[in-house]
Amino acid sequence: MASLSDQDRAAAITILEQLRERIAAVAGEDRERLFQMRRYILKRLEFDERGTPTQRRKLKEAKRKSQLGLCALCHTALPDRGAELDRFRAIDGYTARNTQLVCHSCHQKAEAERGFA
């Protein structure tokens, strides 16, 4: 995966500094409000990349059904709880075409093979 250029990093830092200033201006002296606003924005940025927990849960349910309850890699029965969505390409997000439902051990192996573990 390509990393950001120095120019891209500088632009991101500028955006981050502007965002921090705007959050501070809205929160004023209220530390609790500042804390909550930061957390809210952080979660929304995470949802931009990963989707919401509800979206991922629905995708897991659909995958479990389409895979007949079996791990896409080792073909053993998926556990009732703890099956994991594996993305073929992380940048493409959690979509039906870009994911498979796997057991924990197969997910760890897949991530290691991709150099993420």
N, C-alpha and C positions, 0 to 999 in steps of 0.2 A: 504494500500500500504506500502510495506517495505521501511524503510529509509536506507540510506547509513551507513555502519559500519564506525567506526573511521578510520580504515585502508583505506577504499574506499574514505573517505573524504580527508585524507592526500594525497592519490594518485591524486585526482581531483585538490587539491590545487597546487600540484607540476606541473601538466599539465598546469593549469591556469598561474602560475608564468612563466613557460617556454614560453607560448604563449605571455604573456605580454612583455617579453624580446625581442622576435622575432619581434613583431609588432613595438616596440620602435626602434629596430635596423633598420628596413625598413623605418619607418617614419622619423627617425632622429630628427631634430629640427622643422620640419614642423607640427605644432599643428593641422592644418586643415586636413592634410593627416592622422595623428594619429586618429583624431576624425572619419574621413570617414572609415578608415580601421576597427576600432572597430565596427562601425555600420554595415558595410558589413558582418563581421564575425558573429555578433549577429543575423542578419536576416537569414544567411545561417544555423545557428544552429537551429533557430526557424523553418525553412522550413524542416529540417531533422525530426523534431517531428510532425509538423502540415501539411506539404505539402505546396505548394505555393498557393497564392490566386487564381490563375487560376485553379489549380487542385481542390481546394475546390469549386469553382464556378461551374465547370463541374459536380462535384459530386452532388451539390445541384440541378442542372438542371435535372440530371438523377433521383434523388430521387423524385423530384416534379412530374416528369412524371410517375414513377412507383407507386407512392402513389396517383395518380389521383388528385393532387393538394390539398390533405387533410393532416392535421396534423396527424402524426402517433399515437398520444396519445388521443386527444379529437375528432378527425375526423371532425373538422370544416375546412372550406376553409382556406388555408394558405394565408397570405398577399402577395401581389405582391413583396413587399420589406420587409425584416426583418425576414424571416423564418430562423431558425437556425439548424445547424447540431448538433445532439446530439450523442455523442459516448457512446456506452454501456460500454466499457472499455477504459479509456483514453490511457493506455499504448499501445493499439493496433492501435492507430492512426485513421486517417480519411480514411476509406476504405468503399466500398459498403456494406460489410458484418457487419461492426462494427458501422454503423451509421443509424440514422433515421432523417427525416426532421420534425421539430416541430415548433409550434408557440412559441413566446417569453415566454408567461406565462407558458406553459407546460414545456419549457426548464428550467425555474427557479424552478418549482416544482420538476422536475427530479433531478436537481443538488442538491437541498435541501435534497431530500430523500437519495441521495448518500453521503451526508455530505460535499458537496463542496460549499454550499452557506452560 
